[in-house]
Each structure stands twice: as C-alpha cells, then as structure tokens.
Amino acid sequence: MHLRKLLSSLALAGSLAAASGGCVVEGRARVAEPVAVVEVDQEPPPPRAVVVETRPGFVYIGGRWNWVGGRWVWIDGRYERERPGYLYEQGRWEVRGNRHVWIEGRWRAR
C-alpha cells in the first residue's frame, strides 16, 4: 500500500516538474576530512573479532560499535566491490577532549 502512494507521489512530482519546465541543479562538493557521525562520552567496547574471507574484487568494510538509545550496539561489517584507483580507509573511533568520535571510513584516491 505504501509503495503505491510513493509511486503516485513520484509520478505527480515528475509531471509537475515537466510541466513547469523542470529544474536542473549542478554542483560539486569535497569533504577534506572523514565525517564524524557519532559523538559519545563513553568509550566504545573493543571491536569484535571477525574472520575475514579473502574475496577477489571485494574489500571488507569492518564492523563497529554504535551508540543507540543509551547503549552500545554492534554493526556487522560488509564487503564492497573494489574501486579501481582507490583504497578504502577504515572508519575509527578518535578521542577528542573527553568525547569519543566516530570517523566514518572512506574511499580515497591512491
């Protein structure tokens, strides 16, 4: 039921955009530093030990602890396809003052 409403809304939005001549927005962005997505006062638990299989053409993105509803919750790692010309920099927890800050992992040019 929700999918039908969503598709109807998208169709209506597309029709209105086409009728009004549409709108094209272009832009560029660059993030110089990895993005911090979580800040907490409490130190996270040590990472869980995981057996990582070698999968040709894939990179393993490590799991991590996340602060949710006042407690630590483990988020499993995952495999992503390699990106030619890029290396994956794993995310990490950093101590900043008396806070622990999660710095999200990122792909960076070699």
N, C-alpha and C positions, 0 to 999 in steps of 0.2 A: 504494500500500500504506500509506504513512504517513498519507494523508488519511483512510482508513477507520479507522485506530487513533485519530486525532484526533477524528473524528466520534463514534466509540464512547465515547471518554472524556468528551466534552462531553455526550452523551446520559446517561451514567451520573451525571455530576455534577449535571445538571439534575434527574434523578429523585431523587437523594439530597436535594437542596435542597428539592424539592417535598414529599418525604416527611417531612422534619424541620421543616416549617413555613416554610422559607426564611429569608432574612436580607436586610434592606434597610439599606443604609448610605447616608447622605446627608452631604454636606459641601461646604464652599466653600474655595477657595484663591485666593490672589492673589500673583503674583510682582511685586514692586515694580521690580526691575531685570531686564534681559535675562539669560538664563542663560549662564554660561561653560561650554563643553563641552570645550575643548581648552586645555591649557597646555603650552608648549614653551620651551626655551632658545634655539632658533634662529629667526631672523626668517624669515617666510614669503616666498616669491618674490613679485614683483609680480603682481597679478591679470592673467589673460589678457584680451586684447582680444576682445570679443564684439559682433557686430552684433545689436542687439535690435530685433525687429519690433514695431510697434505692433499690438496685438490688442485691439479694443474688448471691454471687460468682463473683461480679464485684467491682472494685474500680473506683471512679470518679477522673479523672485527670483534675484539674482545668484549666480554660481558662486563657489567659493572653494577655497583650498588647505587640505588636511587632512593632519595628521601621522599616518602609518600605517606601522608596522614600521620606524621609523627613517628614513623618507624622506617627502618631500612628494608628495602625490597630488592631482590636480585633480578637483574635484567640479563637474560641469556645473550651470549654472543651470536654472531651470524656470519655467513660467508657472503661476500660480494664479488662480482666479476672484477678482474684486474682492469685497470685503465691504462692503456699504453702511454708511456711518458710520465706517469705519476706514481708516487709512493704513498701508502696510507700511513699517516701519523696517528697512532692510537690515542684515544682520549685519556685523561689523567685527572686525579684529584690534586689540587695545589692548596697549600696553606697560605692564606693572606690575612695577616694580623691574627685575630682569634677565630677566623672563619675558614671553612673548608669549601673550596670552589671547584666544581666540575668543569673542566675544559673539554669541550666536545672534540672528538677526533676529526681529521680532515684529510682530504687528498691534496697533495702538493706536488708541483712540478719537480722532476728530478734535477 
